[in-house]
Structures are given as C-alpha cells and as structure tokens.
Amino acid sequence: MIETGGGPGGATSPRAGFTSVDGTRYSGTTGGRREVELPGGGRVVAAGDRLRYKVYPELDAGLSYSATYVAVEVVFADGTRLEGARDQYGKAADAAGQGAEKILYADQWNDVQVDLTAAAGKTIAQVVLVVDAPEAGHEFAGWIDDVEIGPAPAEPDGSDLVAYVDTRRGTNASHDFSRGNTLPITAWPNGFNFLTPVTNASTHRWPYEYHRANNADNRPELQGLTFSHQPSPWMGDRDQLTIMPVAAAEPLGDPAERAAAFSHDDETARPDLYAVDLASGVRAELTPTDHGAIFRFTFPDDAPGRHLIFDTIDENGAFEYDGNALTGWVENGSETGRTRMYCYGEFSTAPTAFGEAHGGRANARAATFDVPEVTLRIATSFIGVDQARHNLELELQGRSFEEIQAAANAVWNERLQVIRPEGATPPQLRTVYGNLYRLNLYPNSHFENAGTPDAPEYRYASPVLPTNGTPTARETNAVVKTGKMYVNSGFWDTYRTAWPAYAFFYPALTAELVDGFVQQYRDGGWIARWSSPGYADCMTGTSSDVSFADAYLKGVALPDPLATYDAGLRNATVAPEATEVGRKGVETGFFAGYVSTDTEESVSWSLEAYLNDFALAEMATRLADDCPERRDQLLEEAEYLRRRSLNYVLLFDNDINFFQGRRPDGTFAKAPADFDPEEWGGDFTETDGWNFAFHVAHDPRGLANLYGGPRGLEAKLDAFFATPELAVKKGTYSIVIHEMVEAQAVRMGQFGFSNQPAHHIAWMYNYAGAPAKTQAIVREVLDRLYVGEQIGQGYPGDEDNGEMSAWYLFAALGLYPLRVGAPEYAIGSPLFPRVLVSPLGGRPLTISASGAEHPYVQELQVDGKQVPVASITHADLTAADQLHFTLGAEPSDWATLELPPALTSDDAVATPLVDLIPIDPNNPLFDDTSTTETTIERAVWSLPAPGTPTLYTLTSGSGEAPSTWQLEASTDGSTWTVLDERTNETFRWSRQTRPFTIKAPGEYQHYRLTTPTPTTLAQLELLH
C-alpha cells in the first residue's frame, strides 16, 4: 500500500524553497502497482496545459531506488489516462518509466513536467500518486509537492538567446550535495565584476541559497545585491560590496533585520539583467558593465522611508558621500592575492541624508531619499577611487538603464550564438545556452582602461606581486603595472574541457585570455595553479601547461608563445621554493620519474604531470619551427618531456592492475591484499583508484597495453561501469565528502561524473575498439545528469569555471577533447538533428545527424568523405563545412577496426627514460634530489656496467650555474671521447633541470663532466 500524509512544513523539511507548505509524504513497501488519490481534478484540459510537480524520492538502505518509481498521473472523466506521456526530458512519464529511466535523483528534489496538450478537451477527474517498482519487498518513502495543472509559460522564440539563460541554474546546491554550486551572476562576459543577489550578506562562501535557510513562511529573503568576484564557493569570494534597498522608517543596517522576502517567481535572473520584486514593495533592478553596473530601485509610494544601505561582509570597508558622489573601499574574503577594491558612484537624485545605518556593522552606511525611484551608477577599481571614477565615465556616464542593458544583451548574444541547434527541446536549449553563459563568465579580466576608448591604456593591480606599503582610502598598495591580466581559473578543473572550448569557439579571445595568465608569469615568475586571483596552494598539477599548449597547437595566435611555453617549462623543470606555485614533490620526482608518497596525493601529482609534460613536448616541437633561435634547445626539451610523459608505467602495479603510489624507496605503497580501488583519497585527489585507472588521456593506446591490449582496456572499463559506488569507503577523508555522495547518485558504477577526474573516461572506449559504448554512455549522461535547470539544479556536481558546461557542449556536438595537448577530438554522437557552430572569428560548421534520437554511429562523413576512425584533427574539423552522422538504434562496426592516434602506436608497453647512474645518497650529484648540491670543476664517475645514454640532464643549484662544459666518456678510464660539448648555455632559474642530447651515443662505462670554472650542480643524470 501507499501511505500518505501532510508534510511537516517549514524551512527544515527537504522541500524547503518551494511555494507549497502542504507537501505529501508517500511511503510503503513495494509489491505491484500502487496508487492513491491526491487533491485535484475537475479541470478541462486546454492546449498548452501541463502537469507539473516536485518529487523527493528518499534513498533506501538497500539501494533499490524503489522510491524513484513514482509519478503523478491524471485520470480523465472517461476513465482513460494519458497514454505514452513523456516528461520534459523525453522520458516515460509513468511511475515505472520514471524509475527505469533513472531520471529522478534520490535524496534530491526533482522537477517533473508533462505536456497535456494531447488530452485537450478532456476533463480531469482525479489526480493520483503512483508507485510502480519492479521488485517486491523494498521499503520506499518520499515527498510530493507543488502539484500544478495549468498553462505552460511561453518559450523564447530564439531571437534573443539570452532569454534561454536562467542564471540561477546550479544554485540549488550546497557543500553537502552539489548541483552546480554556482551564483546567479549577472555580468559582462569575462567581466571584471560579478553582480549577484545574496540571501546571506555575511559570508564569502554560499551567499545565495536557492533552497534553504528560508524564513518562517518558507520564503527566501534578500539581504543585498552584491559586487562579487567568486571563482568558486570552495575558494571563497573577495571584495564583496553590498547594496540593499530598505523601505522602512529606519535605515536598517543589520542584514537579518533589513532582509526582505521574495519569491523566485518574482525574480528575473539573466546574464544582462537581475530584477526582483520584494515583499517590502521595493523593485530592485541592475544591469552590468565590465567594471560597474547601473541599479534602479523603485520604492512604494507609502514606504515609511527609502534607504540604500552600503555594506560589506565584515568591518573591512568604508563609504563616504561628499555631496556629489559615493566613494569607498572594501577588502574582505579570500586572501589569495586579494587587494583592496574601490568604488565610485553617482545617484540620480541627491540623498537627503547619508550616514550610519541603524544597527549592523559599524562601517555600513545609509543613503536616504525622498523620491520613489533612485538610480545608482557605480563602478569599481582595484587601483583606486580616481580610476573607479574613470571607469564610471567610460562605461556608465550619460547612458540610461535601457541602453546599458541593451549593450550587455548584445555582447552576450554574440557569445551565445556560436551554437545554434535545430530540433532541440526547450530543456536542451536552456542547457546549451546556460552552459555557454557559464563558460563565458570565466576567466575574469583584472585590468582597467586608464586611457580613452580610442587610445586605451590598460593597467592592473597585480595580485601575484607582493604589496608595497599600506593601502589608503583612495589608492591601492598593490603594484600597478601596464598591460592585461586575467584571473579566476582552477586549471585542474578547466584544462579538460573549458580551455579547449575557448580555443574552439573563441580562438581570438583565447589568445588574449592565455596571455593574460602568462602575465602572471611575467610578474611573479609562475602561473597560478588555481588563480583566485593570485597563487593558491590548491589542487594537483600545473594544468595551465596543457591548457595553453593545446590552444597553441590548435592554431590560436598567442601574442607571446615562447613566454607561454617558458611558463610551462618552469613548472616542468624547476622545483619551486613555495608550495603555492609549481609542482609538488618534484625535488625527487623529476629524477625518480614519479612523485613519491612523501607528497600527499602523489599519484595525482604524477599522472597530471605526465599529461602536462606531453603537451609541453608537443608545443616545443611546434615552436622549434616558429622560433629558430631556440630550435635545438626546444627539440631537446621536447624529446625529454615526451619520454618523461611515458613514466605513467612506473606507477602501474601489475599485481593489482591499478595505478598506485610508490614510497621514496620505490616500493608500492600498499600490498595487493591491502589495496582497495574503491577507497577514496590517499594518493588520489577527490576520488578513488578506479577513477584514476584511466588517467592517461594523452596515451590511451599505451594505457590499453598495460591492460593487455584494447580488449583488456574494454574489460577494465566494463568492470568500472559495473562496480557500484556505495559512498562509504571514505579512506583518508575524515567524512564522506560531497563528491562521494554525488558519485553514488550518478548510478553508473564507479563513474564519478560529478567530478572532473572522470570526465574523459567514457571516451576511452574509443581506444578499446568499442566506440558504441562511448556513444551509449555519453548519451545517457546528456539525457540524465544535466536536469533540474528550472529549479536551480542543472548539473550533477560542481560547475567549476565552465568545465562541467563545456563537457556538455562538446558531447552534444559529438566531439570531445580527450587528448588535450594533441590537436584532435574524440568522436561520440551528436545530440541534435542539426546544429550550426559559428566560432567567433572562425569558419561556420554544420553538424547534422539522421536518426538523432538514437546514440549509435553507423557512419560519419566529413564533407562527403567517410571517416573510419573515432577521431578528427582540429585542422580537419575547422576546415570542414559539414559533419554528417548516420545514427541508429543498435551498435555498428563503425570505427572498430582502426584505433585513434595516441603517443604509443603499437602493442608494446611504453619504455620511459632510465637513469643509468645508480643512486648514491652520499653524492649530491647522484642522490636523486635537487635539495642538495655541490660545486665542481670536474666530476668523474663510472657505471656498474657499460651503458649507452642518449640524453643527459644537469640541474642547477643555488650558486653559479654551468654555461660551458664537456661531457666525455671512456671504455677503460684512460682514453676519453667527447660525447657533448656546450658553450654559452643558460639556466634561467635555480634548481632547473635541463636536458641535453648526445648526438652520437656510444656504449661506455666511465664518464666525466668538466667545466672551465667552478659551477654549482644539484643533480646529473645519464638517460637512456
């Protein structure tokens, strides 16, 4: 039976955030189809009507997901029901179908919509709740709420692509379970500022909560409209400046007291406009420019007072009004590279009073007005108040609210029009354009125009250089430099899809974005691993290396490709002195070939390094043709880095058939009996051994060889997708982290798609000769996991700086940048019958598919020529006019006979470089660590047996680096042959490892290195 009952109501129930407070709980034990009548009925269905409800199936202890086999159905007066009904995502809308399609998330609210147009003219006699699980004997429970029957709102007509974007997508999330963990950001693309409503004006983490922390009437409350710079709630916001309209007798400064309730139905949340009607009677509107915004506040005629409160999240800020303009500064939140932000604002009407707010923080200020409508033009600067005023003059002065919104709308439409799908459903259109919006929010400009529109002079307050002195109320203490800098990108997340998407859709813009991060290298010597905005000691890998190399290899016209490469080269060859920059564990890792378990998350650090080394090698090879003055050195570095990228084989433990960490002594971290691939953490970042079993995206063929060949890789992938994630093996984490729960919620085995390390895995089937499995899995992800966009969900996990969005965009086109750093794409199957891709500055491309309702590729033609392999080069793709897929309901043998390209081209396990010199802990040259050093004029050593090195490396120390030397070899220790001779060489940095080619290798046992003057070396290797 089904038992139902009224919900407890209030903001503490799981349905908090929806308008109804009389939710119905359903529970019972499965055993055949069960149904119970709900309130409702009597309505005559009209064309365009829909049934809509919210459902929260609880996850049962046995993981049967029986509560997801649930639906609300309508029974018509003639006794019939809506046969063959589908929900908004095209899934069967009956209870059995909803469960079988796995479209409902357990322990999450789900939005279900069913078009009733086919029943127009019929009378609804009953509304019933149905549970129809396939297996008997399972307990189930859940909630039903907000059952609605009525006309569906009109959909956008496509003339304004911005209309498809709801910026609240991804905000119905938390640190416990992410459905995006985004903010409802209104901003300029890649803008200097974000603007967001906040329901908590005292935090820099989750300031806008769509679904919880509501008031006693279960309604969210606005505490302000805020200038934000948040790259991620996990990294934290900074320099928040909040403006709140208050319609009360007193200018209430306390965020909780001034808060005004609102309904999400009364919000307009778009990239170019945020507007809300508050319960206080105030209407608040804003629209952005790059460095500022215009606000419009309309107060009710009978308001006891009309005030604007200027506030920040703590006491670190100040605001003044001199009779003409508002000025001030804020300095709060995340401290990584944060410097003071200044503001300059002008009111449409002078305030009748300006002073301290009533309650709240001591630095909060209130402007009081005697007119019902107030417009505020305000701009910000990281340089100073005068620059903020100049930014206002450039972007806001003399322009109306409507003109400013029109400009924002136009620039957003330009960014969104790069993809125009035909035959897409409304949810698909919302998802495509919502994802393009998220992609284009990041990274952010950090520069300002100190000149004029016609003669710009760009300057920025550097977030990567030490500050100088103390900031004042009008000027920063940051070092102000000329040029453009970009910030806010977590490269560990974004290298996989976001940066390839920039290069594909926006190549000219990408050139500027890349150089804006290279500016960090020019300033501070490094590019941030996680720019927020400065050097954050967060996440593994220096993935700007692969991101920027990939762009260069795809033809992006970088302003300074050599500096871009050098920034990556420093990451790849220098052990940093600070933990915030460079790669960890490389003091020994460069020489052992892997980062040992002495470094936390060592396998992740190692495998990410191999990916980055591969990309840098490819970039160096191409640069050798473009930079003849460094050709020889680049080719030597390319060979060294390419061979080093094969070191992944060193971490593969054949006894367990998984990658695992190695201790400093070279032994594996765990015995086979102790290794559990389902255990999280330890040597793996934010996941387990299963999700790192395929982390060799640059050499999938080489990975397959470790598993015994393509069939072995297929079997490994099959096991991966068949082994359930139970979210209980927390490993080295003290708690079950949100990524574990989200991975379980995906319900696709160990496939933790909610987090980035898994994002390439489905595409690896292409290298197993089983591309149909890639096609099926990717289509399931597209169909199931990007749902809930109309209730603030839309993502299966953190939407990090556009990466989760870019994955969808690529996959929906039937493409994926699997081997980032190689100018090519893996082939999947497109989602739409036809889509026009129009990269800004590039050639338009049409991707069409017959049978697009099916996932399986039967044939692919590029401009009429058949493609037999599941891969296409970037050059071929961007030169093509049309890709045409023939799709079918069953797998075919397409692309099963020829594997795509990889670093390894045969069946042999890769052979990385080996140092022929044994480790000698007592000799600083041969102790395999760059933390020790020695000064030499001549070093002489012998191998245990004759060897034939092809490369050697020298690692500079803290003293004078070598510039001229001879490397000699001998078979008998008395007669010496010159193997290599160098002059005028340069080591750019201390503790840099440089490779050198031996052009005529020979077999020798004795070696010596001679320098004309004393030089300091930290390490020497002979590599074969």
Secondary structure, DSSP 8 states (H G I E B T S, - for coil): -EEEEE---STTSTTTTSS-S--EEEEEE-SS-EEEEES----B--TTEEEEEEEEE---TT---GGGSEEEEEEETTS-B-TT-BBTTS-B-SHHHHHHTT-S-TTS-EEEEEE-GGGTT-BEEEEEEEE--SSSS-EEEEEEEEEEEEE------SS-GGGG--TTTT-S--SSS-S------B--TT-S-EEEEES-TT-SS----SSSS--TTS--EE-EEEEE--S-TTT--BS-EEEEEE-SSS-B-SHHHH-EE--GGGEEE-SS-EEEE-TTS-EEEEEE-SSEEEEEEE--TT-S--EEEEE-SSS-EEEEE-SS-EEEEE--B--TT---EEEEEEESS--SEEEE-BSS-TT-EEEE-SSSEEEEEEEEESSBHHHHHHHHHHHTTT--HHHHHHHHHHHHHHHHTTEEEES--HHHHHHHHHHHHHHHH-SEE-EEESS-SSS--EEEE-SSS---S---SSB--S-EEES--EE-EEHHHHTTTHHHHHHHH-HHHHHHHHHHHHHHHHHHSS--SEESSSEE--SSS-THHHHHHHHHHTT---S-HHHHHHHHHHHHHB--SSTTSS-TTHHHHHHHSS--TTSTTHHHHHHHHHHHHHHHHHHHHHHHHH-GGGHHHHHHHHHHHHHHGGGGGGGEETTTTEE--B-TTS-BSS-GGG--TT-BSTTSSSSBTTTTTT--TT-HHHHHHHTTSHHHHHHHHHHHHHS---S---TTSSS--HHHHHHHHH-STT--TTSGGGTTGGGGGGGGT-HHHHHHHHHHHHHHTS--GGGT---SS---TTHHHHHHHHHHHTEE--STTSSEEEE---SSSEEEE--TTS--EEEEEETTTS-EEEEEEETTEE--SSEEEHHHHHH-SEEEEEEESS---TTSSS----S--SSS------B-S---TT-TTSSS-TT--EEEEEEEEEEEEEE--SEEEEEE-SS----SEEEEEESSSSS-EEEEEE-S----STTBEEEEE-SS---EEEEEEEEEEEEEEEEEEEE-
